[in-house]
Amino acid sequence: MGRKVHILSDIDPVARSATCANCGLVTIRRLNKSWRCNTGSRESFKWKQHRKNKCEHCGFVPQHKSQLDVDHIDGNKKNNDPSNLQTLCANCHRLKTHLNRDWEDKTVL
């Protein structure tokens, strides 16, 4: 499995957007002297808008939003239905992933 090639065109540095040959319309970031694709279209991260202000499992209230994750309840990263998303602190998320073995392919019998 090779890495995706990101070739940018229509770069708008003010809006930090561009068209990537691989991803389509993307946000971009400055890396050294060149612009880079944020490695995903805007559609890829729509689940982030469902992040709440505290952990839905233990009630932890973070000092910074980076202390909270949006978890896919069924373990399927492609299922971004709002009913399949929950906000967990990093500790609860790690424990849930470990106990449910979310990294395993559950379609193989």
JOTA-V243659 format. One record per residue. OMEGA is omega in radians with two decimals (999 if undefined). BURIAL is # if it has 24 or more other ideal C-beta (glycine too) atoms within 12 Angstrom, else .. Layout:
omega={OMEGA	OMEGA}
burial={BURIAL	BURIAL}
This chain:
omega={-3.11	3.10	3.10	3.10	-3.12	3.11	-3.06	3.00	-3.13	-3.11	3.07	-3.07	-3.14	3.14	-3.08	3.11	3.13	3.02	3.13	3.13	-3.09	-2.98	-3.04	3.14	-3.06	2.91	-3.10	3.10	-3.13	3.08	-3.01	-3.11	-3.11	3.11	-3.14	3.05	3.10	3.07	3.05	3.12	3.12	-3.14	-3.04	-3.02	-3.14	3.13	-3.11	-3.13	-3.12	3.12	3.12	-3.06	3.11	3.13	-3.13	3.13	-3.05	3.11	-3.14	3.08	-3.03	2.98	3.13	-3.08	3.13	3.13	3.12	3.11	2.97	-3.08	3.01	-3.01	-3.11	3.12	-3.12	-3.09	-3.13	-3.14	-3.09	3.07	-3.11	3.13	3.13	-3.08	3.07	3.12	3.13	2.99	-3.07	-3.12	3.12	3.14	-3.14	-3.14	3.13	3.13	3.14	-3.09	-3.13	-3.12	-3.06	-3.12	-3.11	3.07	-3.05	3.13	3.14	-3.12	999}
burial={.	.	.	.	.	#	.	#	.	.	#	.	.	.	.	.	#	#	.	#	.	.	#	.	#	#	#	#	.	.	.	.	.	.	#	.	#	#	.	.	.	.	.	.	.	.	#	.	.	#	#	#	.	.	#	#	.	.	.	.	.	.	.	.	.	.	.	#	#	#	#	#	#	.	.	.	.	.	.	.	.	.	.	.	#	#	#	#	#	.	.	#	#	.	.	#	.	.	.	.	.	.	.	.	.	.	.	.	.}
